[in-house]
């Protein structure tokens, strides 16, 4: 038998997954876990009929509802005839399975890598993209919950409704996250473990003008008040070598309040304190839910 390690580039829509990492644990043979990205990948890899049970190693984890444009994982596969699987065959086989079973995962490309390669340890950097849509409250003159949220943007964008948002200050103040900071306050699990190293170097924290995902003129019904010009979109990029557990998850802080800090509506001193690892209790939970 021949053992080969394969690196898979993967994209997925995370809306209906319970996160990327496998949730069902236990001894061999392991039970299938169709509720996670890792579980679905392992189920699909069984279509190759390798001599071993395929076990995926993820380069990074995402929470429930988070999408991935291009992430990686690796897997070891034994083949009885001593030959390796052609990478293209793996890509086609898995994508055929996902399409047939309506699983929102796609394999972008597959590579053969050395057997000591580890996708998590060899990762050069990781980049998160947040999409923020700001609705002009004055232009629409409606209660916030009555504003039209385009169906194309469902689960793809976080919306704010305000007439005081300053996009230029938002872009400028986002740079505060760049550099070496203590992100203990932004963590989820383990934030109270004082021995845990919680300082991380953020290489890039940048806000760029974005655009909507509207398909065309029919995406904006004429019966709705206002126009698409009343919606301003921003793309927020955060890049680092590694992140803490839920360090950049919008579940762990209130995006509305964070936006208010970054666009200058509130004093920045609490945010600066958070970036220096100030406990949540001393800051009255200003950025946390």
Backbone torsions as a table, in degrees:
resi	resn	phi	psi	omega
1	UNK	NA	150.2	179.4
2	UNK	-118.0	132.1	177.2
3	UNK	-101.0	130.1	175.1
4	UNK	-135.1	145.7	177.2
5	UNK	-104.6	138.1	-176.3
6	UNK	-124.0	136.1	175.6
7	UNK	-101.8	125.4	-179.6
8	UNK	-112.2	130.4	169.7
9	UNK	-94.0	125.3	-168.0
10	UNK	-129.1	143.8	169.9
11	UNK	-128.7	151.7	179.8
12	UNK	-160.9	158.4	172.4
13	UNK	-100.3	115.6	-170.0
14	UNK	-90.1	7.3	-173.4
15	UNK	-53.0	-47.6	-173.5
16	UNK	-99.1	6.9	177.5
17	UNK	-94.4	151.6	175.8
18	UNK	-91.6	42.2	-178.3
19	UNK	100.6	173.8	-179.2
20	UNK	-83.4	-39.2	-173.9
21	UNK	-77.1	143.6	178.9
22	UNK	-57.5	136.5	-179.8
23	UNK	-104.4	-30.7	-179.8
24	UNK	-83.9	115.1	-177.8
25	UNK	-116.6	165.0	179.8
26	UNK	155.2	-177.5	-178.1
27	UNK	-84.0	169.9	-180.0
28	UNK	-73.8	147.2	-9.4
29	UNK	-72.7	138.3	-176.6
30	UNK	-75.8	146.5	176.5
31	UNK	-75.2	149.6	177.0
32	UNK	-65.4	148.7	179.0
33	UNK	-131.0	81.0	-176.7
34	UNK	-73.4	-5.1	-176.6
35	UNK	-87.6	-4.4	-179.7
36	UNK	-125.4	161.4	179.2
37	UNK	-64.6	-46.8	179.3
38	UNK	-59.4	-43.4	179.8
39	UNK	-61.5	-42.0	179.6
40	UNK	-68.0	-37.3	177.1
41	UNK	-62.6	-42.1	-179.4
42	UNK	-67.8	-36.9	176.3
43	UNK	-63.1	-44.6	-178.6
44	UNK	-65.6	-36.7	-178.7
45	UNK	-66.7	-20.8	177.7
46	UNK	-66.4	-18.0	178.1
47	UNK	-66.2	-17.4	179.9
48	UNK	-80.4	-12.9	178.6
49	UNK	57.3	45.5	175.9
50	UNK	-72.4	164.5	-177.9
51	UNK	-76.9	-13.7	179.6
52	UNK	-117.4	162.8	175.0
53	UNK	-77.9	121.7	-178.7
54	UNK	-68.8	126.6	178.9
55	UNK	-122.9	117.4	-176.9
56	UNK	-82.0	139.3	168.8
57	UNK	-113.2	122.1	-176.5
58	UNK	-89.6	144.4	175.2
59	UNK	-77.6	-26.8	177.7
60	UNK	-159.7	160.9	-178.5
61	UNK	-112.0	149.8	173.8
62	UNK	-127.2	153.7	180.0
63	UNK	-80.8	173.7	176.8
64	UNK	-58.8	133.5	177.2
65	UNK	88.4	-6.3	-178.9
66	UNK	-90.0	136.6	-179.5
67	UNK	-97.2	163.3	176.1
68	UNK	-132.5	126.4	175.9
69	UNK	-83.5	-36.7	179.3
70	UNK	-162.4	100.3	174.5
71	UNK	-123.9	173.5	-175.1
72	UNK	-130.2	159.2	172.6
73	UNK	-154.3	164.5	175.7
74	UNK	-133.4	159.9	-177.8
75	UNK	-150.3	144.2	174.9
76	UNK	-98.5	134.0	-179.5
77	UNK	-131.3	131.1	173.8
78	UNK	-97.0	138.4	175.7
79	UNK	-127.5	127.7	-170.4
80	UNK	-63.9	-31.9	-174.9
81	UNK	-82.5	4.0	177.1
82	UNK	82.7	-4.5	179.1
83	UNK	-94.3	163.5	176.3
84	UNK	-97.2	159.5	173.2
85	UNK	-76.5	135.8	174.7
86	UNK	-67.7	129.8	-179.1
87	UNK	-53.0	-40.2	-179.0
88	UNK	-64.4	-34.6	178.2
89	UNK	-64.3	-41.2	178.0
90	UNK	-62.5	-45.9	180.0
91	UNK	-58.5	-48.5	-177.2
92	UNK	-67.6	-41.0	-177.8
93	UNK	-64.2	-45.3	-178.8
94	UNK	-67.8	-43.3	-179.6
95	UNK	-66.0	-33.8	176.5
96	UNK	-64.0	-42.5	178.4
97	UNK	-63.5	-46.8	-177.8
98	UNK	-63.6	-39.1	179.0
99	UNK	-66.4	-44.0	-178.1
100	UNK	-63.1	-38.4	-175.7
101	UNK	-98.6	9.8	176.3
102	UNK	54.4	46.1	176.5
103	UNK	-98.5	124.7	-174.9
104	UNK	-78.1	56.2	176.4
105	UNK	-128.8	140.6	175.0
106	UNK	-135.7	138.4	175.1
107	UNK	-90.0	121.4	-178.7
108	UNK	-80.6	-44.0	179.3
109	UNK	-165.4	154.5	179.9
110	UNK	-126.6	140.3	179.1
111	UNK	-130.7	148.8	166.3
112	UNK	-85.4	131.2	-178.8
113	UNK	-127.5	163.0	177.0
114	UNK	-57.9	152.5	-175.9
115	UNK	-68.6	-15.4	176.8
116	UNK	-97.8	5.3	178.2
117	UNK	-72.6	137.8	176.3
118	UNK	-130.4	119.6	-172.7
119	UNK	-64.5	-30.2	179.5
120	UNK	-75.8	-46.2	-176.4
121	UNK	-73.7	-25.6	-178.4
122	UNK	-92.5	-2.1	-178.8
123	UNK	-64.2	128.4	-178.9
124	UNK	-79.5	-41.0	179.1
125	UNK	-160.7	165.4	176.6
126	UNK	-132.4	139.0	-177.4
127	UNK	-127.4	129.6	174.3
128	UNK	-107.4	140.7	176.6
129	UNK	-118.4	124.8	173.5
130	UNK	-112.1	137.8	177.2
131	UNK	-111.6	125.7	-177.8
132	UNK	-119.4	128.9	175.8
133	UNK	-113.1	126.0	-178.8
134	UNK	-108.8	119.8	-179.3
135	UNK	-94.8	130.1	177.7
136	UNK	-75.4	104.5	-174.8
137	UNK	-64.3	-38.6	-178.1
138	UNK	-66.6	-37.3	-176.2
139	UNK	-66.9	-35.8	-175.5
140	UNK	-91.0	-26.9	175.1
141	UNK	55.0	45.6	178.5
142	UNK	-135.2	161.4	172.7
143	UNK	-63.6	144.8	-174.7
144	UNK	-52.5	-38.8	-175.6
145	UNK	-74.8	-6.6	178.4
146	UNK	-96.8	-5.2	-179.4
147	UNK	-66.7	143.5	178.0
148	UNK	-73.7	123.2	172.2
149	UNK	-107.3	108.5	-174.5
150	UNK	-51.5	137.3	-175.8
151	UNK	-63.2	-27.9	178.1
152	UNK	-65.2	-22.8	-177.2
153	UNK	-94.7	3.1	-179.6
154	UNK	-61.5	124.7	-178.3
155	UNK	63.9	15.8	-179.5
156	UNK	-118.2	-9.8	-172.0
157	UNK	-155.1	148.0	173.1
158	UNK	-101.7	130.0	-175.3
159	UNK	-107.3	139.8	170.6
160	UNK	-119.1	143.9	176.2
161	UNK	-116.9	109.2	-176.3
162	UNK	-159.1	158.1	174.7
163	UNK	-115.4	10.3	-177.4
164	UNK	-120.3	8.6	-177.0
165	UNK	-72.1	129.3	179.9
166	UNK	-108.5	101.8	-176.6
167	UNK	-62.3	-36.7	-178.5
168	UNK	-68.9	-39.8	176.1
169	UNK	-67.2	-36.0	177.4
170	UNK	-58.0	-46.1	-179.8
171	UNK	-65.7	-41.7	-176.6
172	UNK	-68.5	-47.7	-174.5
173	UNK	-75.0	-18.7	175.9
174	UNK	-61.9	-24.7	-179.7
175	UNK	-65.0	-14.3	178.2
176	UNK	-61.2	-24.9	-178.0
177	UNK	-78.7	-15.9	-179.0
178	UNK	-72.3	148.7	179.7
179	UNK	101.6	-169.9	-177.7
180	UNK	-91.3	118.4	-179.1
181	UNK	-136.6	161.4	175.1
182	UNK	-95.2	111.1	-175.2
183	UNK	-99.8	26.4	-178.5
184	UNK	-57.2	-39.8	-177.6
185	UNK	-65.0	-27.0	-176.3
186	UNK	-87.4	-3.4	-177.4
187	UNK	-77.6	166.1	170.7
188	UNK	-103.7	-102.0	-178.9
189	UNK	-64.7	136.5	174.8
190	UNK	87.1	7.1	-176.8
191	UNK	-67.7	-20.4	-178.5
192	UNK	-96.2	2.9	177.5
193	UNK	-84.9	98.0	-171.0
194	UNK	-65.3	-23.3	-179.1
195	UNK	-78.3	-12.3	-176.1
196	UNK	-75.3	132.1	177.4
197	UNK	-74.0	117.6	-174.8
198	UNK	-120.0	10.6	176.7
199	UNK	-88.1	133.6	-179.7
200	UNK	-135.9	147.1	179.0
201	UNK	-97.4	114.7	177.5
202	UNK	-95.2	117.2	-177.2
203	UNK	-79.5	-31.8	-175.6
204	UNK	-146.0	129.2	170.2
205	UNK	-137.0	99.0	-169.6
206	UNK	-134.0	138.9	176.6
207	UNK	-111.8	123.8	178.7
208	UNK	-119.2	153.1	173.3
209	UNK	-62.9	130.3	-179.5
210	UNK	-108.3	-169.1	176.9
211	UNK	-146.1	157.8	-178.0
212	UNK	-77.2	166.0	178.8
213	UNK	-99.2	21.7	-177.9
214	UNK	-62.6	138.2	-175.0
215	UNK	-80.6	-24.7	-176.9
216	UNK	170.4	-170.9	-176.8
217	UNK	-61.5	-26.1	-178.7
218	UNK	-76.6	-7.9	178.0
219	UNK	-75.0	-13.7	-178.9
220	UNK	-119.9	91.7	-175.8
221	UNK	-58.3	140.6	-178.8
222	UNK	-67.7	-17.5	-179.5
223	UNK	-78.0	-10.9	-178.0
224	UNK	-88.4	142.4	176.7
225	UNK	-71.9	156.5	178.6
226	UNK	75.1	-179.4	179.4
227	UNK	-134.7	173.4	179.3
228	UNK	-66.6	-17.1	178.1
229	UNK	-69.9	-14.9	178.4
230	UNK	-82.0	1.6	180.0
231	UNK	-117.6	123.9	178.7
232	UNK	-111.9	131.2	-176.0
233	UNK	-111.7	143.7	178.3
234	UNK	-131.6	141.4	174.0
235	UNK	-106.8	122.3	-177.7
236	UNK	-108.7	117.5	-179.1
237	UNK	-107.6	130.9	175.5
238	UNK	-127.6	119.0	-176.0
239	UNK	-124.6	133.6	177.2
240	UNK	-155.6	167.9	177.0
241	UNK	-68.9	-38.4	178.9
242	UNK	-155.7	161.0	-179.4
243	UNK	-128.0	156.2	173.6
244	UNK	-79.1	168.7	178.5
245	UNK	-61.3	119.6	-180.0
246	UNK	59.1	23.8	178.4
247	UNK	-60.9	-37.1	-175.7
248	UNK	-116.7	21.7	178.2
249	UNK	-84.4	130.8	179.6
250	UNK	-73.0	-3.3	173.3
251	UNK	-75.4	-21.2	-172.3
252	UNK	-93.2	-6.8	172.1
253	UNK	-149.3	161.6	-177.0
254	UNK	-83.9	109.7	-176.6
255	UNK	-61.4	-34.9	179.3
256	UNK	-61.4	-46.7	-178.5
257	UNK	-70.8	-38.3	177.6
258	UNK	-62.0	-42.3	177.3
259	UNK	-60.5	-38.1	178.7
260	UNK	-63.3	-40.8	177.1
261	UNK	-64.3	-47.5	-173.4
262	UNK	-70.8	-25.6	179.5
263	UNK	-96.6	7.3	170.0
264	UNK	89.6	12.4	180.0
265	UNK	-77.3	-25.9	-179.0
266	UNK	-125.4	158.9	177.5
267	UNK	-58.8	146.0	-177.1
268	UNK	-87.6	-7.5	-175.5
269	UNK	-59.3	-40.7	177.3
270	UNK	-62.7	-39.1	179.8
271	UNK	-64.5	-42.3	178.6
272	UNK	-63.5	-36.1	177.4
273	UNK	-65.2	-40.3	177.9
274	UNK	-60.9	-40.5	-178.5
275	UNK	-70.4	-11.6	174.4
276	UNK	-102.8	12.3	174.0
277	UNK	83.6	21.1	179.5
278	UNK	-62.8	139.1	178.6
279	UNK	-62.0	150.1	-179.7
280	UNK	-62.3	-38.5	-175.2
281	UNK	-61.6	-33.7	-178.3
282	UNK	-76.0	-15.2	-178.6
283	UNK	-109.0	11.4	176.6
284	UNK	59.0	24.1	175.9
285	UNK	64.6	33.8	-172.8
286	UNK	-60.0	-32.3	-178.2
287	UNK	-110.0	-1.7	-176.5
288	UNK	-111.0	153.1	176.4
289	UNK	-88.2	NA	NA
